[in-house]
Amino acid sequence: LRSMPWSAAENSAALTIAAQLLAEAQRAEDLAAWVMTEESGCYPPDLASHGIDLEGLPVVRVPKPAQVPLAAARLTHSGAFGLVVLDLTALPRLPDAHLGRLVQQARRHGTLVLCLTHKPARAPSLGSLVAVRAQVTRERRPASGFKVLVDVLKDKRRGGGWRHEEVVHGAPGLR
């Protein structure tokens, strides 16, 4: 799963998938970080409900959307992180130079770079260097929470067109 940007439409379960990957990284004793703008955010109680150690999760907040990939590149370049989550919901596309730098550093240091975006499946990807692109959605399941659907649109290793499904319980505010 290294160097794998994901894409998610608004009101999806992308944050659930991101939280699961963060918790998995922490269980594996990998350092993980979240990079976002000052306007965006994640709700700490939701992250904690997924078993994430909030004190062990560096959160980098930058003033402008264009600074998110730059901050992520610095974190990835350090080689200290197993996972870097980028909230790119305000950017429709990354310049190839930024994406190339992220991919190169992710490969060099074995870092998973997870890009969260808001765009429909038919919209262009962040760039041609994206290894995996997935559309993440959810369906409410009255008795068991939510069914999360990860439809892989592009996968340079396995080929696109596959799906991951699982039932999850929503954050306390969604139950």
Solvent accessible surface area in square Angstrom, and as a share of the most:
residue,aa,sasa,rsa
1,L,119,0.59
2,R,107,0.39
3,S,8,0.05
4,M,7,0.03
5,P,5,0.03
6,W,24,0.08
7,S,6,0.04
8,A,3,0.02
9,A,26,0.20
10,E,120,0.54
11,N,121,0.62
12,S,17,0.11
13,A,5,0.04
14,A,10,0.08
15,L,98,0.49
16,T,27,0.16
17,I,14,0.07
18,A,0,0.00
19,A,2,0.01
20,Q,51,0.22
21,L,21,0.10
22,L,0,0.00
23,A,4,0.03
24,E,88,0.40
25,A,12,0.09
26,Q,37,0.16
27,R,173,0.63
28,A,68,0.53
29,E,162,0.73
30,D,49,0.26
31,L,75,0.38
32,A,0,0.00
33,A,0,0.00
34,W,3,0.01
35,V,0,0.00
36,M,1,0.00
37,T,8,0.05
38,E,93,0.42
39,E,139,0.62
40,S,27,0.17
41,G,43,0.42
42,C,25,0.15
43,Y,137,0.52
44,P,68,0.43
45,P,64,0.41
46,D,43,0.22
47,L,10,0.05
48,A,46,0.36
49,S,56,0.36
50,H,49,0.22
51,G,59,0.57
52,I,8,0.04
53,D,82,0.42
54,L,69,0.34
55,E,175,0.78
56,G,29,0.28
57,L,12,0.06
58,P,50,0.32
59,V,65,0.38
60,V,44,0.25
61,R,121,0.44
62,V,15,0.09
63,P,74,0.46
64,K,127,0.54
65,P,45,0.28
66,A,58,0.45
67,Q,64,0.28
68,V,1,0.01
69,P,2,0.01
70,L,74,0.37
71,A,18,0.14
72,A,0,0.00
73,A,7,0.06
74,R,194,0.71
75,L,32,0.16
76,T,0,0.00
77,H,110,0.49
78,S,69,0.44
79,G,33,0.32
80,A,58,0.45
81,F,22,0.09
82,G,8,0.08
83,L,3,0.01
84,V,0,0.00
85,V,0,0.00
86,L,0,0.00
87,D,16,0.08
88,L,2,0.01
89,T,49,0.29
90,A,63,0.49
91,L,30,0.15
92,P,104,0.66
93,R,116,0.42
94,L,1,0.01
95,P,75,0.47
96,D,84,0.44
97,A,69,0.53
98,H,41,0.18
99,L,1,0.01
100,G,21,0.20
101,R,101,0.37
102,L,2,0.01
103,V,10,0.05
104,Q,97,0.43
105,Q,13,0.06
106,A,0,0.00
107,R,166,0.61
108,R,143,0.52
109,H,64,0.29
110,G,31,0.30
111,T,0,0.00
112,L,10,0.05
113,V,5,0.03
114,L,1,0.00
115,C,0,0.00
116,L,11,0.05
117,T,2,0.01
118,H,91,0.40
119,K,18,0.08
120,P,90,0.57
121,A,46,0.36
122,R,236,0.86
123,A,23,0.18
124,P,100,0.63
125,S,21,0.14
126,L,7,0.03
127,G,3,0.02
128,S,77,0.50
129,L,67,0.33
130,V,3,0.01
131,A,18,0.14
132,V,11,0.07
133,R,19,0.07
134,A,0,0.00
135,Q,18,0.08
136,V,1,0.01
137,T,51,0.30
138,R,89,0.33
139,E,77,0.35
140,R,145,0.53
141,R,93,0.34
142,P,135,0.85
143,A,107,0.83
144,S,40,0.26
145,G,18,0.17
146,F,10,0.04
147,K,44,0.19
148,V,0,0.00
149,L,12,0.06
150,V,1,0.00
151,D,39,0.20
152,V,3,0.02
153,L,73,0.36
154,K,59,0.25
155,D,12,0.06
156,K,110,0.47
157,R,188,0.69
158,R,165,0.60
159,G,34,0.33
160,G,44,0.43
161,G,76,0.73
162,W,65,0.23
163,R,122,0.45
164,H,80,0.36
165,E,79,0.36
166,E,56,0.25
167,V,79,0.46
168,V,16,0.09
169,H,121,0.54
170,G,8,0.08
171,A,13,0.10
172,P,80,0.50
173,G,77,0.74
174,L,79,0.40
175,R,180,0.66
